Amino acid sequence: QKDLVESGGGSVESGGSLTLSCSASGYTDTDYCMGWFREPPGKEREPVAAIDSDGTISYVDSVKGRFSISQDNAKKTLFLQMNKLKPEDTAIYYCVTDEAAYCREGGTQWGPGTQVTVSS
């Protein structure tokens, strides 16, 4: 079972960049997916990007070309590089993992979240 903690959130002006990190403890040698979700103000939590257990990467259309998800070789740290940020990117960003092939719709383990605020 993994324990996830996000970091790297903060405030940035439109067009700026931030890089989020998700540190996973309690790592075991099993197949895990990992991903990023976000919860904009007044909206439900939504997917952002994910890495399947086999390494396949997916993004939602709204962040393609701007965000990049990656992880270290040991799958203990997940990153989300966010460029050309827009006010609509403002949200609490959550890291998620699961002992499953896909985290595209969520998972069993979540971090506490980190706030990203983009001003116009």
C-alpha positions, 0 to 999 in steps of 0.5 A, spaced: 500 500 500 502 506 498 502 513 501 502 519 497 504 526 498 503 532 493 508 538 493 509 543 488 503 547 488 502 555 488 500 561 485 502 563 478 500 568 473 497 566 466 502 563 462 506 561 467 509 554 469 509 549 475 511 542 476 508 538 481 511 532 484 508 526 488 512 522 492 510 515 494 512 511 500 510 504 502 512 502 495 512 494 493 514 490 487 507 490 484 504 493 478 501 500 479 498 505 475 499 512 477 495 519 475 493 526 476 486 529 478 484 536 479 478 539 483 476 546 480 472 550 485 465 548 485 466 542 480 467 535 481 474 532 481 476 530 474 482 526 470 488 530 468 493 525 466 495 518 467 500 513 466 498 505 466 501 500 469 504 498 462 507 505 462 502 508 457 500 515 458 494 519 457 492 526 457 485 529 457 484 534 451 484 540 455 491 539 457 495 536 451 501 540 449 501 544 455 502 538 461 507 533 461 506 527 466 512 522 468 515 518 473 522 515 475 524 508 473 522 506 480 515 508 480 516 512 486 515 519 484 510 522 479 511 529 476 506 533 472 510 539 469 504 544 467 506 550 462 502 555 459 497 555 465 490 558 464 486 561 470 481 555 468 487 550 471 486 553 478 484 547 482 486 542 487 491 537 484 491 530 487 495 524 486 492 517 485 495 510 484 492 503 484 494 496 484 490 496 477 492 497 470 489 503 469 488 510 474 484 514 468 477 514 472 481 514 479 484 509 484 484 506 491 490 511 494 489 518 494 494 524 496 491 530 500 492 534 494 496 541 493 493 547 491 494 551 484 492 558 483 492 561 476 491 568 476 489 572 470 
